[in-house]
Every structure is written in C-alpha cells, then in structure tokens.
Amino acid sequence: MASRRRLSLLLRRRGHLSTCNPPRSHLSTNAGRGPVEPADPARAASILAEKDWFRRLNSEFAAALPRLGPRFVVRVLHAAVPLEPLLCVRLYVWAARFGTHFARDASVRRALEDALWRRGPVVLSAALVAEVRGCGCEVSEELLCTLIASWGRLGLAQYAHEVFVQMPRLGLRPSTAVYNALIAASVRAGAVDAAYLRFQQMPADGCQPDCFTYNTLVHGVCRRGIIDEALRLVRQMEGVGIRPNVFTYTMLVDGFCNAGRAEDAVQLFSTMSEKGVLPNEASYRTLVHGVFQCLGRYRAYEMLSKWLGREPPLHPSAWHTMLYCLSKNEMAKEVVEVVKKMNARGYLLNNATFGIVVSCAVKCLELSSLCELLDDFVKKGGNPAFDAYIMVIKSLLDCKSSSKANQYLERMVSGGLLSSVASYNMVIDCFVKAGAVDRAVEIIEKMREKGFLPNLVTFNTLLGGYSKLGDAHNAKAVLEMLMEHGFMPDIITFTSLIDGLCHTHQLDDAFDCFKEMTEWGVRPNAHTYNVLMRGLCSAGHVNKAIDLLNEMKIDGITPDAYSFNAPILSFCKMQKVDKARNVFNAMLRLGVVPDSITCNTLIKAFCDERRVDEAKEILLATESSGCSVTDHHSYWPIVSALTKRGRFSEAGQLMNKYHIRNVQLGCGSNRTTEPDIDVRVVNV
C-alpha cells in the first residue's frame, strides 16, 4: 500500500510538472516559437538528407554555429552516422566555411573519419566534387586527409594512391600533411612498400618528412618484425635533425619483441634514459607483454624480475602489467612474490590490479595464503572491491571455511560495498551454492534491516537452494513468501521447485507443478524438461522419460545434450546398450551434438560387452558431429579392449590419432599440451 501511495504521489507530481512551462534552452535562438529546437543534432542530421540541405542548414544553424562550436558538429556527425556517410561529408564541408577551427579540430576530424570508416567507403567521385563546388566550396586538404585515413582503415590504400595522383584536378598541391595521411593509410592497410615509395617521393614535391612520417614507417616495419630497418630509419631521422620521441622508442620496443630480441628491448630503456626521453605507460606495457609473448612465461618472469628490481624504481604501471601477465598465466606463486617486492618498495596496488591478482590467487593458492594476501592489502591501506571479496568468499565457502567467509562479509557491510539488492543477491547466491541456506536467510533479514527489499531473484535463489537440498517444505514456503510480496513465479521459480520435488522423489507433485506452469502463463523450457526426465530416470521410469522427450519435441522445444544423457546413462546402467544406441542415433538425427558424458558412457558400455567395433563407431560419430570434448576417457577403453583382443596395430593407430587431435585442439590456447607419445606396436 505504501508503494502504491508513493506511486500515485509521483504521478501527481509528474502531472503538475507537465502543466508548467518547459524551461527555455540556452542553445535555441527561437525559444518558445516552436517544438523544434535549432540546436538539435538530430534535426541538423535530417536536413542533410534533403535536396536543399545547404540552404536549410544556413537558414537554421548558421547564426548559432559559431557559438555552439565544434562539439555541436561532432554531435551532428554522430547523429548522421546511421543514415548515410555522404551526409557526414556534407556537414563537414558546410561547417568548414565558418573557420579553420572547425576544419582542423581534432575531435571533428576524428568523428568524421570514424563515420566514414563505419559506414563507408565514400568515394571521391566527380559527382561529389561537383556537389561541393556547387555550394561555393572546395575539397580542402583537411577533408582529403580525413578521406585518405578512412580508406586506409578500410584497406583501400590503392584507391588512396590513385586519388593522390589526381590532386591537381582538385586544385591541391602535395604537402607533408597529405603525404603523412597517405603513408599512414598504406601502413594501416599493410602496404608498407607503397608507403616507402611515397616517402622517397616527398623531397621531389618539396615536402620534408617530419617525426610523424618516420614514426609511421617505424611502426610499419616493427609490426613485421624487421627491426634492423626500423633502427636504420631512426638513425636517418636523427641525421636530419629530428629527435625520436617516446612513441618512436615504444614502437622499437614492440619491434624487438616481435623479432624475438627481448634483451635488446629491455636495453632500449637505458638508451631512452641516455637520450632524455621518459617512457610512458604504453612503453612499459608494450615491453612486459612483448617479453612474455617472446620468451614464454617462466623465462619472461626471470628476465623482468631483474629489470624491475633495478634502480631507480620504475613506474608503477610496469609492476601492474607484470602482475596482469602473471595472473593471466596462472602463476600465483610468482604473483605473491611480485606483490611482496612492490610492498617493500612502497608501491600500493590499485583496486583493478588487485582484483586481477585475486582472480588468479583463488585458483592456485592455499586458503591461508589467499587470506593473507587480502588482509595484507587492507593493512597497507587498500580497499578491495566488491568482486575481490566475492571471489575470496566463494573459495572459503567451497572449502567449508564459513567463519572466515562471514568475517569478510561483515567487512563488506561495514565498508559499504553491499549497497544494492543486486550486490546482496550475489552474496546470497554464494552461501546458497555452498549449501549454507540458513545463513542466506539471515543475510536476507539483514538486507531488510538496511532498507533493501528482496526481489524475485532473491526468492528464486533461496528457493533453488532449498530444492538442491531436497527440502521441498521450505521451498514451498519461499514460494508462498514470493507471492505475498507481489511477485509472479517465473520459469526459474517453477523449475527450481520441480527440481526439489524430484530430489525428494515426489514425482506426482513435480508433474502437478509442471502442469500448473501453463495456468500461470509460464512456458517450460529445455531445462525444465531435463529436470523431469532426470527425476524419472532416477526413479527407474526410463520409458516415461523417453515419452516426455517426445512430448518435448512436439511442444516445439529443442532438446539439448542433457535431454538425452539421462536416458542413455540409465539404459547403460540397465545393460540395455542397444536401446541406449537408439537414443544416441535419434540425438544425432536431430542435430544435437553429444558431450563427453554421452560419448564416454556409451563407449565404456560397449567395451564392457566386448563390442569394440561399435564403440569405435560411437567415437567416430561423436567426433563427426562436431564434438570437441573427446578425451582420454573416450579413447582408452577402446585401446584397452583392442589390446586385450590382440589388435595391437589398431590400438597404436588410435592412440596416435588421439595425440594428434589433442595437439590440434590445444593450438592457440594457453594450456600446455602433453608431449606426443610415439606408440610402438610390438608383435609378440
């Protein structure tokens, strides 16, 4: 009732406000004269699509544009992007008439380039040039450079070179700015050779390369790992009096790492110091990431540890990047060592880096070390974020260390980290999944005391917890509480309740609940059916589960691998392997990809009955269907069965196939694959 009174009061307030005169916009030159605001970017974008766009823009926006400034042009460009990229060119041409501060503004040109890249390409056709000149304007050098940059991002470097040759027809002469745009577009499109040709042509046109020119070429060759050419370019730029800057050296660091010369990349920082160039955060990140990619995690850690320990101390970003790479490679022991070194030097981790460290530590460290890491961070003045605490609490609850988990929970409450229903729901979910449902109820009570009312997610989480414990009585009580609070049960509510009833073997009640779903307007999904089928199979009613599977398909719900696993596992336990095979074949006909449980269960069942050829057929059918999770549990039963029957050659071929497949699946991942095993067959 209170919420309804607040809602009605809010509506009355909104109604009162609607009768008041709307405030006048300071951007409008005709306030109060009509519903259309002259400074509306969407209005300007729509005018650009009209035939007399130039006149209309002058009429409505020319007076206000000098006051609105480049920011308004950027807003109109963003509004015009979904329409057509040509409209963005029109706007730029029109705005450039009001001064070079519009034509040369970095934000305007960046927004135009992004628009032409996202929706382009825009071709510099004769019709476009004629339209620009028809407005009393010309294709400016700034517009041409922006077009060239967009063509480079689209991989159209060749077209950019063709337009460059035609510059005199546009009334333009080559300049360093145009050359730089063309060289950058070529490098971005991967045409480094074409970039070099234009670079060599610059003096003939009276244009001198600048630092940007050389940096672009250095970036192009470093990206290819041609570091010697990059060093030659740096010497050349120094020879003509151009001093390399931090961007030059950062790209050289990347080039050395791409060429596999990690030691030279580290030494380059000493060169920067001698030249008086200060590294920035990008320099440190490039080195650390590059060394890890170049040397591998353990050699990289050894080298970078020595580098980080030198004097004078390095920028904190170097340490943070090191921690990120170690965490990504799950090197928890090394992470702790680096954190201790940082503490000794007086560096404090920021919350983002500490969160990354904790995400690695929870996977690899013992609980005592994990808690020590968190407590030490707090003692040093750090404030762990919500995610860091949640990860630690989950680990503690998984290991049944609820007292320590409760301590951290109290610390979260006192630190103000539980500031919404969503944050409380995440904590409640942790305790429910750990089976501590009673503690979850206590947290809900504390949530109420703090002024946060539970929502449908809260009740569904609690209901699911009771269902997993087989406590159908309390699950029904939560359902009643849910409805008393004015919530309607959804698919998660019903599925959780059905799951709880199946766990306590109350199948009749589970099906009654299933039928009641439709009365509430809730349509069951595949997971709901899977829960019921698993309950039927657990009770030995496998044929009824098959009937339910057929009903599921009739109702238009697509089964998944879990839908078939319960009948297949049950038939295999009952030693009815042929029926399990029939279900498996039906699964393949529907296009459902089996998982490792399906495959391994069937293969083991056939091998136990000495039907090894049929087991091989199952393995082949599973892999042909696109399943990529076959492992040694799939292969070893067949290999063992073949060996027992004296079919050593087939066993050896199968093992070699497994190791080849394992290596192929492991390519590109961070996991370390097992070394290939040469299976040799000894004829006895």
Disulfide bonds with the S-S distance in Angstrom:
none
